[in-house]
Structures are given as structure tokens and as C-alpha cells.
Amino acid sequence: MSDKHVELSTVFFYRKGERPPSKISLSECGPPMLSQNEGSITCLYGLRHRRLGFKQIHDYAENNGLDYEVVDMKLPVKEAPSTVHKEDLGTQEVLSLARISGDVKETLYAGMGIPENLSRTEQQSKLIDMLSSNPESVNQLRDSLSSQEVPLLVHPTRLKGAKESIAVANLAKSSCSRLADLSCRTKKGVEIINDIGFPNKQDDTSRSVEKKNSSLGKKDRPKG
């Protein structure tokens, strides 16, 4: 992350042996999530967790007969994430669960219905299980932290087929219009269309791409 933006990445899956389309819609991208709420998209975030995430995505694609392209983008922010205290909740542009104070953790676990008599390790494990299995858990998480309006919420989860959890960035769809510099890292000349932040810019070509991709089953084309 720079002092002016957060770097995010996502992926577009397609069947192995096929050519990727010349235009890719952001709504058709996403890592292979076990659980995804409707009001957001999920992106890879952070150097270490992006590296681990891409390894898991590669393994997932290999195991499911898929290929993929990597899409990079930036979310402009005014300041870098810092430790969040209870009185600051809801005022951030980026809220990372790795940067919350003890009182915020207590609020988080109480709001998620995680027993306080568990150890912190057990509480964290329970939280990851919830975020990996229940589509509404991210909304519950945002509610618990008074952060429904926070553009970017960084939380742990597990991707499909992965044993190890990673930190991902949950980006509210209402903030997708702020995304900048969308580009395809792995295939030159492929255009990335932000049809979430700017839905009216989606042209007939990109709609035909969506129609083609809609024929892939959920197992074959996961969405974030």
C-alpha cells in the first residue's frame, strides 16, 4: 500500500484451453469464495496474503480444469490503516481486523455471538469458520463494528479447497466507483470494465461476455 491508495487484486476464471475474452467485467471476477455476501466483492490484499492467495487460486484452477487471469486495481485512500479503537469505529476508509484494539475485539466477538470464555485462538478460529461458511457473516461483522459504510474491511477467511486461512479485502459495492487503474496483469490487451462502480459503461460486448460466462456452473466459475 502507498500513502495514496490500497492495491487490490482479483481473478477471472475460464475453462482451460479456451481463450480469455478481450473484455472482462469486474462483476465476473473474484477468488473462489466459500461464502460471499451480495453487497460487496472480495479482493486479495497485502503482499504476504496475496502471494498465498494466488498459490491457493492456482491449485484451485488446476483441480477444476480452469485457467485464470489476474486483475489489479487501486482504491484511493486519504491515509494508511492504523490501530482502531472503539470510539473510532465507522470512521475509517480501511478497517483491518489485524489492527483493532482489545476493546474492539471484545465488541467484535460479542456481536458475532462468539463465547467470551473461549481463548483468543479459539475465538479467532470460530470467527474464520463463520466468515468462511455463512454469506451473511460479513454483514454481521460490519454491523458488529458499526462499519457498514466503511469502504474496505480486511478480514480472515478460507478460499475453496484451501486449508489455510488468508486475509482478504471485502470491498463494498457502493465504493467500487472509486476504483482506479484496473488492468489485466497476465494478459496484455484485455480490457477490464468496472460494471459495478459504473454500470452504465457496460457495453454490448461486455454483456455478451457475461452471457457466455453465465453458462459456467458455480463450481467452475466462483465469484468474489
C-alpha positions as CSV (number, residue, x, y, z in Angstrom):
1,M,0.0,0.0,0.0
2,S,1.2,3.5,-0.8
3,D,0.3,6.7,1.1
4,K,-2.5,7.4,-1.5
5,H,-4.0,4.0,-2.4
6,V,-4.6,0.4,-1.4
7,E,-3.5,-2.2,-4.0
8,L,-6.1,-4.9,-4.6
9,S,-6.2,-8.0,-6.9
10,T,-8.8,-10.4,-8.1
11,V,-9.1,-13.1,-10.8
12,F,-11.2,-14.1,-13.7
13,F,-11.7,-17.8,-14.3
14,Y,-12.5,-19.5,-17.6
15,R,-12.2,-23.1,-18.9
16,K,-8.7,-24.4,-19.6
17,G,-7.9,-24.4,-23.3
18,E,-10.2,-21.5,-24.1
19,R,-9.1,-18.0,-25.0
20,P,-9.9,-15.3,-22.4
21,P,-12.3,-12.6,-23.7
22,S,-11.0,-9.3,-24.9
23,K,-13.1,-7.6,-22.3
24,I,-13.7,-8.7,-18.7
25,S,-16.3,-7.3,-16.4
26,L,-15.4,-6.7,-12.8
27,S,-18.7,-8.4,-11.7
28,E,-17.5,-11.6,-13.3
29,C,-14.2,-11.6,-11.3
30,G,-13.4,-13.0,-7.8
31,P,-11.4,-15.5,-5.9
32,P,-13.1,-18.9,-5.2
33,M,-15.0,-18.0,-2.1
34,L,-16.8,-20.4,0.2
35,S,-19.1,-17.6,1.2
36,Q,-19.8,-14.2,-0.3
37,N,-22.4,-11.6,0.7
38,E,-24.3,-9.7,-2.0
39,G,-23.3,-6.2,-1.1
40,S,-19.6,-6.5,-1.7
41,I,-16.8,-8.0,-3.7
42,T,-13.8,-9.8,-2.3
43,C,-10.2,-9.0,-3.4
44,L,-6.8,-10.2,-2.5
45,Y,-4.9,-7.8,-0.2
46,G,-1.4,-7.4,1.2
47,L,1.9,-8.8,-0.1
48,R,2.0,-12.0,2.0
49,H,-1.7,-12.9,1.8
50,R,-1.8,-12.1,-1.9
51,R,1.1,-14.5,-2.6
52,L,-0.6,-17.2,-0.5
53,G,-3.9,-16.5,-2.1
54,F,-2.5,-16.8,-5.7
55,K,-1.0,-20.1,-4.8
56,Q,-4.3,-21.4,-3.5
57,I,-6.1,-20.0,-6.6
58,H,-3.6,-21.7,-8.9
59,D,-4.2,-25.0,-7.1
60,Y,-8.0,-24.5,-7.3
61,A,-7.8,-23.8,-11.0
62,E,-5.6,-26.9,-11.6
63,N,-8.0,-29.1,-9.7
64,N,-11.1,-27.8,-11.5
65,G,-9.9,-27.6,-15.1
66,L,-9.8,-23.9,-15.2
67,D,-7.4,-21.1,-16.2
68,Y,-7.5,-17.6,-14.9
69,E,-6.3,-14.0,-15.5
70,V,-5.2,-11.7,-12.7
71,V,-6.8,-8.3,-12.4
72,D,-5.1,-5.5,-10.4
73,M,-6.7,-2.2,-9.2
74,K,-6.3,0.5,-6.7
75,L,-8.6,2.1,-4.1
76,P,-7.6,5.7,-3.4
77,V,-7.5,6.5,0.3
78,K,-6.6,9.5,2.4
79,E,-4.5,7.7,5.0
80,A,-2.9,4.3,5.8
81,P,-4.8,1.9,8.1
82,S,-3.9,2.3,11.7
83,T,-5.0,0.7,15.0
84,V,-8.7,1.2,15.5
85,H,-10.2,1.9,19.0
86,K,-13.8,1.6,19.9
87,E,-14.5,5.3,19.7
88,D,-13.1,5.4,16.1
89,L,-15.4,2.6,14.7
90,G,-17.1,3.6,11.5
91,T,-14.8,6.5,10.6
92,Q,-12.2,4.6,8.6
93,E,-11.7,4.1,4.9
94,V,-9.9,0.8,5.6
95,L,-10.7,-1.3,8.7
96,S,-8.4,-4.3,9.2
97,L,-9.1,-6.9,11.9
98,A,-5.4,-7.2,12.3
99,R,-5.3,-3.6,13.5
100,I,-8.0,-3.4,16.2
101,S,-7.7,-2.8,19.9
102,G,-8.6,-5.2,22.7
103,D,-12.0,-3.4,23.4
104,V,-12.9,-3.6,19.7
105,K,-12.1,-7.4,19.7
106,E,-14.4,-7.8,22.6
107,T,-17.1,-5.9,20.7
108,L,-16.5,-8.0,17.6
109,Y,-16.7,-11.4,19.3
110,A,-19.8,-10.4,21.2
111,G,-21.5,-9.1,18.1
112,M,-20.7,-12.3,16.3
113,G,-22.1,-14.4,19.1
114,I,-18.7,-16.0,19.9
115,P,-18.4,-17.0,23.6
116,E,-16.1,-14.9,25.7
117,N,-15.0,-17.9,27.7
118,L,-13.0,-19.2,24.7
119,S,-9.4,-18.5,24.3
120,R,-8.4,-15.8,21.8
121,T,-7.1,-18.6,19.5
122,E,-10.4,-20.4,19.7
123,Q,-12.3,-17.2,19.2
124,Q,-10.3,-16.4,16.1
125,S,-10.8,-19.9,14.7
126,K,-14.6,-19.7,15.3
127,L,-14.6,-16.3,13.5
128,I,-12.8,-17.7,10.5
129,D,-15.2,-20.7,10.3
130,M,-18.2,-18.3,10.4
131,L,-16.7,-16.0,7.7
132,S,-15.9,-18.9,5.5
133,S,-19.3,-20.6,5.6
134,N,-22.1,-18.0,6.1
135,P,-22.8,-15.4,3.4
136,E,-24.4,-13.1,6.0
137,S,-21.5,-13.3,8.4
138,V,-19.7,-10.4,6.7
139,N,-22.8,-8.2,7.1
140,Q,-23.0,-9.3,10.7
141,L,-19.3,-8.5,11.1
142,R,-19.8,-5.0,9.7
143,D,-22.8,-4.4,11.9
144,S,-20.9,-5.6,15.0
145,L,-18.2,-3.0,14.2
146,S,-20.6,-0.2,13.2
147,S,-18.8,-0.3,9.8
148,Q,-21.5,-0.8,7.1
149,E,-20.3,2.4,5.5
150,V,-16.6,1.6,5.7
151,P,-15.4,1.0,2.1
152,L,-12.8,-1.7,2.8
153,L,-13.0,-4.3,5.5
154,V,-10.0,-6.7,5.8
155,H,-10.8,-10.0,7.5
156,P,-9.6,-13.6,7.5
157,T,-11.4,-16.4,5.6
158,R,-10.7,-19.6,3.7
159,L,-10.9,-20.0,0.0
160,K,-12.5,-23.0,-1.6
161,G,-10.2,-26.1,-1.4
162,A,-7.8,-24.3,0.9
163,K,-6.8,-25.4,4.4
164,E,-5.0,-22.3,5.5
165,S,-6.9,-19.0,6.0
166,I,-5.8,-15.7,4.4
167,A,-6.7,-12.1,4.9
168,V,-9.0,-10.7,2.2
169,A,-10.4,-7.3,1.5
170,N,-14.2,-7.0,1.5
171,L,-15.0,-4.0,-0.7
172,A,-18.5,-2.5,-0.5
173,K,-20.0,-2.3,-4.0
174,S,-21.1,1.2,-3.2
175,S,-17.4,2.1,-3.1
176,C,-16.4,0.4,-6.4
177,S,-16.8,3.6,-8.3
178,R,-13.7,4.8,-6.5
179,L,-11.5,2.1,-8.0
180,A,-8.8,3.2,-10.3
181,D,-6.2,1.8,-12.7
182,L,-8.0,-1.5,-13.4
183,S,-5.7,-3.7,-15.5
184,C,-5.1,-7.3,-16.5
185,R,-1.7,-8.3,-15.3
186,T,-1.4,-11.6,-17.0
187,K,-2.8,-10.9,-20.5
188,K,-1.9,-7.8,-22.4
189,G,-4.6,-6.1,-24.3
190,V,-7.5,-7.4,-22.2
191,E,-9.8,-4.6,-21.1
192,I,-11.3,-4.6,-17.6
193,I,-14.7,-3.0,-17.3
194,N,-15.9,-1.6,-14.0
195,D,-19.5,-2.5,-14.4
196,I,-20.1,-2.4,-10.6
197,G,-19.0,1.2,-10.0
198,F,-20.0,2.4,-13.4
199,P,-22.8,0.0,-14.6
200,N,-23.8,2.3,-17.5
201,K,-20.4,1.9,-19.1
202,Q,-21.1,-1.8,-19.7
203,D,-21.4,-2.1,-23.5
204,D,-22.9,-4.9,-25.6
205,T,-19.6,-6.7,-25.9
206,S,-19.2,-7.0,-22.2
207,R,-22.8,-8.1,-21.8
208,S,-22.1,-10.9,-24.3
209,V,-19.1,-11.9,-22.2
210,E,-21.3,-12.1,-19.1
211,K,-23.8,-14.2,-21.0
212,K,-21.1,-16.6,-22.1
213,N,-19.6,-16.8,-18.6
214,S,-23.0,-17.4,-17.1
215,S,-23.0,-20.8,-18.7
216,L,-20.3,-21.9,-16.3
217,G,-21.6,-23.5,-13.1
218,K,-20.8,-22.2,-9.6
219,K,-18.2,-24.8,-9.2
220,D,-16.4,-23.8,-12.3
221,R,-16.7,-20.0,-12.1
222,P,-16.6,-18.8,-8.5
223,K,-17.4,-15.2,-7.8
224,G,-16.0,-12.9,-5.1
